Amino acid sequence: MKLDFLKDLGIEASNSGAFDGKWLKTRGGELVIKSPIDGSVIGTVQLASAADYSRCSHAAHEAFLRWRELPAPKRGEYVRQIGNAFRHYKEQLGKLVTLEMGKILQEGLGEAQECIDIADFAVGLSRQLYGLTIASERQNHSMRETWHPIGTVGVITAFNFPIAVWAWNSMLALVCGNSCLWKPSLKTPLSAIAMTRICAEVLGKEWAPLVALCIGNDVEVGAAMLDDPSVPLVSATGSTRMGRIVGPRIAQRFGRSLLELGGNNAIVVMEDADLDLAVRATVFGAVGTAGQRCTTTRRLLVHEQVIDDLTARLVKVYGQCRIGNPLDAKTLVGPLIDEGAALAFDRAIATAKEQGGKVVCGGKRAKLKGSSKGAYVEPTIVRCESVLPIVKEETFAPILYVIPIRSVEAAIELNNDVPQGLSSSIFTADIRKAERFLSTIGSDCGIANVNIGTSGAEIGGAFGGEKETGGGRESGSDSWKVYMRRQTSTVNWGTALPLAQGIKFGDD
C-alpha cells in the first residue's frame, strides 16, 4: 500500500501525540497504528501523559484569553482560510480517513467535504452571533441579551468520523471566540494529527495553540480533561456507556457537556410507500460505513402488506454489494474497525437467532479473494416477527432487523420503544401519516425524516438526539449557542432608580 500522500499531511513514521502551538516531546508510551483494511502498520504515535495534557490545556487557555478580543468577523476570516486549506487537502484527507478508519473512499472524501462545509457555515456565522433586545417594565431602561465566548472547548471524538465531528465543534467554537483542545480516538489519531497540522499552518505561530491536540489514554488524558476547570465545555462523541461516565463527572465540577452517544435508528415503510426509494435509503443507511455510523439504519419497520416484497428486494441488492478494500472504487462495504467489532457482530447474530430471529441474508464473516487481516463481515438482514431484546441494543455493525407493523400508530410506538433517540424516518405518500410521524405524538428522535433515510445529515441543521443519545446538538441551526455564555444586561439611562415589579424599598 503506497503511503506517499501522508507526507503532504505532515504524517511521519513516528508522530508526537500532543500539540500546544508546537509539537511536544511527549512522555507517554508508543501507540502503533494499523489500518483496518489489511492490518498493515501505517504509523506510530508517542502518546501524551497527564503532564503533557496540562501544558496543552494551559496553552489553549492563554490563546483563548487573547482570541476572544478579536472581532468575530476577523475570527471568521481565519476559519475561511482553514476551510480553503481543507479544500486543498481534501483528496489526501479523504484517503487518510479511509486508510485509518476503513470507510470506502467516497465516504472518506465526503467526510472531508463536511469539514469544508462546516467551515463555510462558520464563516457566515461569524457575522451573525446575534442577541436580543427586550422591553423593560421600568421607564428609561433598556434590556438586551448578548452572547460571549465560553473558554476552551474540549472535544472527544470517536473513530467512525475521525475528522468531521471535530470540525463541527471546532469551526463553530473558533468563530465564537473559543480555543479547542482535542482528544481523538486512539484508533484514528493520524487523522487528528493531519487536521491539526493543517489548521496550525493557517493560524500561524500566534494562534496555533487555539487548536491544541492531546492524544492519550482515558485514564490519564481523558480524566484530566473531564476534571479540568479551565475547560468549561466538553463535547464528547461515543457510546452511551462512555456518556454515563463523562456527563456526571463533568457535572460534578459544574461544567457543561455536549453528548452525542448511541443510536438505534428506524425506517418505517408504510403500505403506500415508494419502495424503490425505500430500498435505496435502507441500503445506504444500513450498509454505509459498514454499519458504523451513529445514524446507521438498524431497524426496518415495514407494513405487513409490503414486508415480503421489500425484504426480497433488499436481499437482491445486498447480494450486489461488493465487500473489500475500501480504496477500490468498486467497493461498497469496507472492513469493521477491528476484530473486537467483528466479534460483537458474531455475538449479535448468534443472540438474534437464539431469540427467534431468522437470518435471511448475510450473517457471516466475509471471505475475500487473497489473504486479508481485516475484519470484514457480510451485511446482514434478520427477519423478526416481533421485537427481540437484541433489537433494542446498538451493535456497531451492518445488521438490519426487519419487523412487521400494521399501522402508523404501531410503527411510532416501536420506533420510540428503544433507549436511544437519534434518527428516524418514514416512507409514505400519505401526508397525514407523514405529519403524524413528525408531530408531538410521533417520533421522539432528534432527527425525523420523510421519504429519506436516517443517515446523511446536512450541516445546516442541528445534529443530535434525545434519551440515551445524550441530548446534545452540533453543527447547524443555533447549535453555536452551546459554545457561548449568555448574558442579560439592563441599562438605566434615566435619573431615577425604579425597582422591578414595582417594589418600594425604604423611603421610595
C-alpha positions in Angstrom: 0.0 0.0 0.0 1.5 3.3 -1.1 1.6 5.9 1.7 3.4 8.7 0.0 0.4 11.0 0.3 0.8 11.0 4.1 3.9 13.2 3.8 1.7 16.0 2.3 -0.3 15.9 5.6 2.8 16.0 7.8 2.4 12.4 8.9 5.7 10.7 9.5 6.8 7.2 10.6 6.7 8.4 14.3 4.5 11.3 15.4 4.1 13.4 18.6 0.8 13.0 20.4 0.5 16.5 21.7 0.4 20.0 20.2 0.2 23.2 22.3 1.3 25.6 19.5 4.3 23.4 18.8 4.7 19.6 18.8 5.7 18.4 22.2 8.2 15.7 23.1 5.5 13.6 24.8 6.1 11.4 27.8 3.6 8.5 27.3 4.1 5.2 25.6 4.1 4.4 21.9 0.9 3.5 20.0 1.2 1.5 16.8 -1.5 2.4 14.2 -2.7 -0.4 11.9 -5.0 0.0 9.0 -8.3 -2.0 9.3 -8.0 -2.6 5.6 -5.3 -5.3 5.9 -3.7 -4.9 9.4 -0.6 -3.2 8.0 1.3 -0.7 10.2 0.8 2.9 8.9 2.4 4.8 11.7 3.2 5.2 15.3 2.3 7.9 17.8 4.1 8.8 21.0 1.2 9.2 23.5 0.7 12.1 25.8 0.8 12.0 29.6 -1.2 13.9 32.1 1.7 16.4 32.3 1.5 16.9 28.5 -2.2 17.4 28.8 -1.6 20.2 31.4 0.7 22.0 29.0 -1.7 21.8 26.1 -4.7 23.0 28.3 -2.6 25.9 29.6 -1.6 27.0 26.1 -5.1 26.7 24.8 -6.5 28.8 27.6 -3.8 31.5 27.2 -4.7 31.7 23.5 -8.4 32.0 24.3 -7.8 35.0 26.5 -6.3 36.9 23.5 -8.5 35.4 20.8 -11.8 36.4 22.4 -10.9 40.1 22.0 -10.6 39.7 18.2 -13.8 40.8 16.4 -15.8 37.8 15.4 -15.6 38.6 11.6 -11.8 38.6 11.9 -12.0 35.2 13.6 -14.2 34.1 10.7 -11.5 35.1 8.3 -9.1 32.7 9.8 -11.8 30.0 9.6 -12.3 30.9 6.0 -8.7 30.2 5.3 -8.8 27.0 7.2 -11.8 25.9 5.1 -9.7 26.7 1.9 -6.9 24.6 3.3 -9.3 21.7 3.8 -10.3 22.1 0.2 -6.6 21.9 -0.9 -6.0 18.7 1.1 -9.5 17.2 0.5 -8.2 14.2 -1.5 -5.4 13.4 0.9 -7.7 13.8 4.0 -10.3 11.5 2.5 -7.7 8.9 1.6 -6.3 9.1 5.1 -9.7 8.6 6.7 -10.3 5.5 4.6 -6.8 4.2 5.3 -7.1 4.7 9.1 -10.8 4.1 9.7 -11.8 1.7 6.8 -14.8 3.5 5.3 -14.9 3.5 1.5 -13.0 6.3 -0.3 -16.2 8.1 -1.4 -17.3 8.3 2.2 -13.8 9.4 3.3 -13.9 12.2 0.7 -17.5 13.0 1.9 -16.2 13.4 5.4 -13.5 15.8 4.3 -16.2 17.7 2.4 -18.2 18.0 5.7 -15.2 19.8 7.2 -15.2 22.2 4.3 -18.9 22.8 4.6 -18.9 23.5 8.3 -16.0 25.9 7.9 -18.1 27.8 5.3 -21.1 27.8 7.6 -19.0 29.1 10.5 -17.6 32.0 8.3 -21.1 33.2 7.7 -22.0 32.7 11.4 -19.1 35.0 12.4 -21.3 37.9 11.3 -24.5 36.6 12.9 -23.7 36.0 16.6 -26.9 37.8 17.4 -28.6 38.6 20.7 -32.0 40.1 21.6 -33.4 43.4 22.8 -36.0 43.1 25.5 -38.7 45.6 26.5 -38.1 46.7 30.1 -41.0 47.3 32.5 -39.1 50.2 34.0 -39.1 53.7 32.5 -35.9 54.9 30.8 -34.4 51.4 31.0 -33.2 49.1 28.1 -32.5 45.4 28.3 -30.5 43.2 26.0 -29.2 39.7 25.8 -25.7 39.1 24.4 -23.5 36.0 23.9 -19.9 35.7 24.8 -17.1 33.2 24.4 -17.0 30.4 27.0 -13.3 29.4 27.0 -11.5 26.3 25.9 -13.8 23.7 24.4 -12.7 20.1 24.9 -13.6 17.8 22.0 -13.6 14.0 22.4 -14.2 12.2 19.1 -14.9 8.6 18.1 -13.2 6.5 15.4 -16.1 6.4 12.9 -15.9 10.1 12.0 -12.3 10.9 12.8 -12.3 14.5 11.3 -15.8 15.7 10.7 -17.1 15.7 14.2 -14.1 17.6 15.4 -14.7 20.1 12.6 -18.4 20.5 13.5 -17.3 21.5 17.0 -14.1 23.4 16.4 -15.1 25.6 13.5 -18.1 26.9 15.4 -16.1 27.2 18.7 -13.4 29.3 16.9 -15.7 31.8 15.4 -17.5 32.1 18.8 -14.2 33.2 20.3 -13.0 29.9 22.0 -10.0 27.7 21.8 -10.2 24.0 21.3 -8.5 21.0 22.9 -8.9 17.7 21.1 -8.7 14.2 22.4 -9.2 11.9 19.4 -9.9 8.2 19.4 -6.8 6.1 19.8 -8.0 4.1 16.8 -7.7 7.1 14.4 -5.0 9.5 15.8 -3.2 10.1 12.5 -6.3 11.9 11.1 -6.3 14.2 14.1 -2.6 15.0 13.6 -3.2 15.8 10.0 -6.1 18.1 10.7 -4.2 19.9 13.5 -1.2 20.5 11.2 -3.4 22.0 8.5 -5.1 24.3 10.9 -1.9 25.3 12.7 -0.3 26.2 9.4 -3.2 28.6 8.7 -3.3 30.1 12.2 0.4 30.8 12.4 2.6 31.0 15.5 0.3 33.5 17.3 -2.9 31.5 17.1 -1.8 27.9 16.6 -2.4 27.0 20.3 -6.2 27.5 19.6 -6.2 24.0 18.1 -4.4 22.1 20.8 -4.2 18.3 20.5 -3.6 15.7 23.1 -3.6 12.0 22.1 -3.6 9.8 25.2 -5.5 7.2 27.1 -8.7 7.6 29.1 -7.0 7.1 32.5 -4.6 10.0 32.1 -5.6 12.4 29.3 -9.3 11.6 29.3 -9.7 12.0 33.1 -7.6 15.2 33.1 -9.9 16.8 30.6 -13.1 15.8 32.4 -11.7 17.3 35.6 -10.2 20.4 34.1 -11.8 23.6 35.4 -10.3 25.6 32.5 -12.4 23.5 30.1 -15.9 24.7 30.7 -17.4 22.6 27.9 -16.6 19.1 26.8 -18.2 17.8 23.6 -18.0 14.0 23.7 -19.0 11.6 20.9 -19.0 7.9 21.7 -21.0 5.1 23.3 -23.8 5.5 25.8 -21.5 3.7 28.3 -18.9 6.5 27.8 -21.6 9.1 28.2 -22.6 7.7 31.6 -19.1 8.4 32.8 -18.5 11.7 31.0 -21.7 13.5 31.9 -21.8 13.1 35.7 -18.1 13.6 36.1 -18.2 17.0 34.3 -21.4 18.0 36.2 -19.6 17.4 39.5 -17.4 20.5 38.7 -20.4 22.3 37.2 -19.0 22.1 33.7 -21.1 21.6 30.6 -21.2 18.5 28.4 -22.4 18.1 24.9 -23.1 14.4 24.4 -23.5 12.7 21.1 -24.0 9.0 22.0 -25.6 5.8 20.7 -28.3 5.5 18.0 -30.8 2.7 17.2 -32.4 4.2 14.2 -35.6 3.0 12.4 -37.0 3.4 9.0 -40.8 3.0 8.8 -42.2 1.8 5.5 -45.9 2.1 5.1 -48.1 0.2 2.6 -48.3 3.2 0.2 -44.5 3.9 0.2 -42.4 4.2 -2.9 -40.4 1.0 -2.4 -37.7 2.0 -4.9 -36.9 5.0 -2.7 -37.2 2.9 0.5 -34.8 0.3 -0.8 -32.2 2.9 -1.8 -32.4 4.7 1.5 -32.3 1.5 3.6 -29.3 0.0 1.9 -27.3 3.2 2.2 -28.4 3.7 5.8 -27.8 0.1 6.9 -24.7 -0.8 4.9 -22.9 2.5 4.6 -19.7 2.8 6.7 -20.2 -1.0 7.3 -22.9 -0.1 9.8 -20.5 2.0 11.9 -22.5 5.3 11.9 -24.4 6.6 14.9 -27.2 7.2 12.3 -27.0 3.7 10.7 -30.4 2.2 10.0 -30.7 -0.7 12.4 -34.4 -1.3 12.4 -36.8 -1.5 9.4 -40.5 -1.4 10.5 -42.5 -2.5 7.5 -46.2 -2.7 6.9 -47.3 -6.3 6.7 -48.7 -5.8 3.2 -45.3 -5.0 1.7 -42.8 -6.6 4.0 -42.2 -9.7 1.9 -41.8 -7.7 -1.3 -39.4 -5.2 0.3 -37.4 -7.9 2.0 -36.9 -9.7 -1.3 -35.7 -6.5 -2.9 -33.3 -5.8 -0.2 -31.8 -9.3 -0.3 -31.2 -8.9 -4.0 -29.4 -5.6 -3.6 -27.4 -6.8 -0.6 -26.1 -9.6 -2.8 -24.7 -7.0 -5.2 -22.9 -5.0 -2.5 -19.2 -5.6 -3.1 -17.2 -6.2 0.0 -13.5 -5.5 0.0 -10.7 -2.9 0.0 -12.3 0.5 0.6 -9.7 2.2 -1.5 -11.1 0.3 -4.5 -13.7 2.5 -6.3 -15.9 -0.6 -6.9 -16.2 -1.5 -3.2 -19.3 -0.5 -1.3 -18.6 -2.2 2.1 -15.2 -1.9 3.8 -14.0 -3.6 7.0 -15.1 -3.1 10.6 -12.7 -1.1 12.6 -11.1 -4.1 14.3 -11.5 -7.7 15.4 -13.4 -6.6 18.6 -16.1 -5.1 16.4 -16.3 -8.3 14.3 -16.7 -10.4 17.5 -19.6 -8.1 18.6 -21.2 -8.7 15.2 -20.8 -12.5 15.7 -22.4 -12.3 19.1 -25.3 -10.2 18.0 -26.1 -12.6 15.1 -26.0 -15.6 17.5 -28.2 -13.9 20.0 -30.7 -12.9 17.4 -31.0 -16.5 16.3 -31.4 -17.7 19.9 -34.2 -15.1 20.4 -36.1 -16.3 17.4 -34.8 -14.1 14.6 -34.2 -15.6 11.1 -31.1 -14.5 9.1 -32.3 -14.1 5.5 -29.1 -12.5 4.2 -25.5 -12.4 5.3 -24.7 -13.2 8.9 -21.1 -14.4 8.4 -17.6 -13.2 8.1 -16.8 -12.2 4.5 -14.4 -14.4 2.6 -12.3 -12.1 0.3 -10.0 -13.1 -2.5 -6.4 -13.3 -1.4 -5.4 -13.0 2.2 -6.5 -10.2 4.4 -6.2 -9.5 8.1 -9.1 -7.0 8.1 -12.3 -7.7 9.9 -14.8 -8.0 7.0 -18.3 -9.2 7.6 -21.4 -9.7 5.4 -24.1 -7.1 5.6 -27.0 -8.9 7.3 -30.7 -8.9 7.3 -32.6 -10.5 10.2 -36.3 -11.1 10.0 -38.1 -10.8 13.3 -41.8 -11.4 13.8 -41.7 -9.3 16.9 -39.3 -7.0 18.7 -36.4 -9.2 20.1 -34.4 -8.0 23.1 -31.3 -7.7 20.9 -33.1 -5.2 18.7 -33.0 -2.6 21.5 -29.2 -2.8 21.6 -26.9 -0.9 19.3 -24.4 -3.2 17.6 -21.9 -1.2 15.6 -22.0 -3.4 12.5 -24.2 -3.8 9.4 -27.1 -5.7 10.9 -30.7 -4.8 9.9 -33.7 -6.1 11.8 -36.9 -6.2 9.7 -40.1 -6.2 11.8 -43.7 -6.1 10.6 -46.2 -3.4 11.6 -49.9 -2.9 10.9 -50.4 0.9 11.3 -48.6 4.1 11.6 -49.5 4.2 15.3 -47.9 0.8 15.8 -44.8 2.0 13.9 -44.4 5.1 16.0 -44.7 3.0 19.2 -42.0 0.7 18.1 -39.8 3.5 16.8 -39.9 5.1 20.2 -39.6 1.9 22.2 -35.8 1.8 22.4 -33.4 3.6 24.8 -31.8 5.7 22.1 -33.4 8.6 20.2 -31.1 9.9 17.4 -32.6 9.5 13.9 -35.8 8.1 12.4 -37.6 8.1 9.0 -40.9 7.2 7.5 -41.7 6.4 3.8 -45.2 7.1 2.9 -47.3 9.0 0.2 -49.9 9.9 2.8 -49.4 13.4 4.2 -51.5 12.6 7.3 -49.1 9.7 8.2 -46.1 11.8 7.5 -47.2 14.7 9.6 -48.3 12.4 12.4 -44.8 10.9 12.4 -43.3 14.4 12.7 -45.8 15.6 15.3 -45.7 15.9 19.1 -47.1 12.3 19.3 -44.8 11.0 16.6 -41.1 10.1 16.6 -39.2 11.0 19.8 -35.9 11.3 18.0 -33.8 14.4 17.4 -33.9 13.8 13.7 -37.2 12.7 11.9 -37.3 12.5 8.1 -40.0 11.7 5.5 -39.1 9.8 2.3 -35.4 10.0 3.1 -33.2 7.7 5.2 -31.8 8.0 8.7 -28.2 8.9 7.7 -26.6 11.7 5.6 -27.5 14.7 7.8 -26.7 18.1 6.3 -24.6 20.6 8.3 -27.3 23.3 8.1 -29.5 21.6 10.6 -28.8 20.9 14.3 -27.5 17.3 14.7 -28.2 15.2 17.8 -30.7 13.2 19.7 -32.7 12.5 22.8 -32.8 9.9 25.6 -29.6 7.8 25.8 -28.3 9.6 22.7 -27.4 12.4 25.2 -29.5 15.4 24.2 -26.6 17.3 22.5 -26.8 19.3 19.3 -23.9 20.1 17.0 -23.3 21.6 13.6 -26.0 24.0 12.1 -29.1 26.0 13.1 -28.5 27.7 16.5 -26.1 25.0 17.8 -23.5 27.7 18.2 -25.1 28.9 21.4 -23.8 25.9 23.3 -20.2 27.2 22.8 -21.1 30.6 24.4 -22.3 32.0 27.6 -25.5 34.1 27.7 -25.6 37.5 29.5 -28.6 39.6 30.2 -27.9 43.3 30.6 -30.1 46.2 31.8 -29.1 49.8 31.2 -30.7 52.7 33.2 -30.3 55.8 31.1 -32.7 57.9 33.3 -32.2 59.8 36.5 -34.4 57.7 38.8 -33.9 54.2 40.1 -37.2 52.3 39.9 -37.1 48.7 41.1 -38.5 45.8 39.1 -42.0 44.5 39.8 -42.9 48.0 41.3 -41.1 47.1 44.6 -40.9 50.0 47.2 -37.8 49.9 49.4 -37.0 52.3 52.2 -38.3 55.9 51.6 -39.3 55.2 48.0 
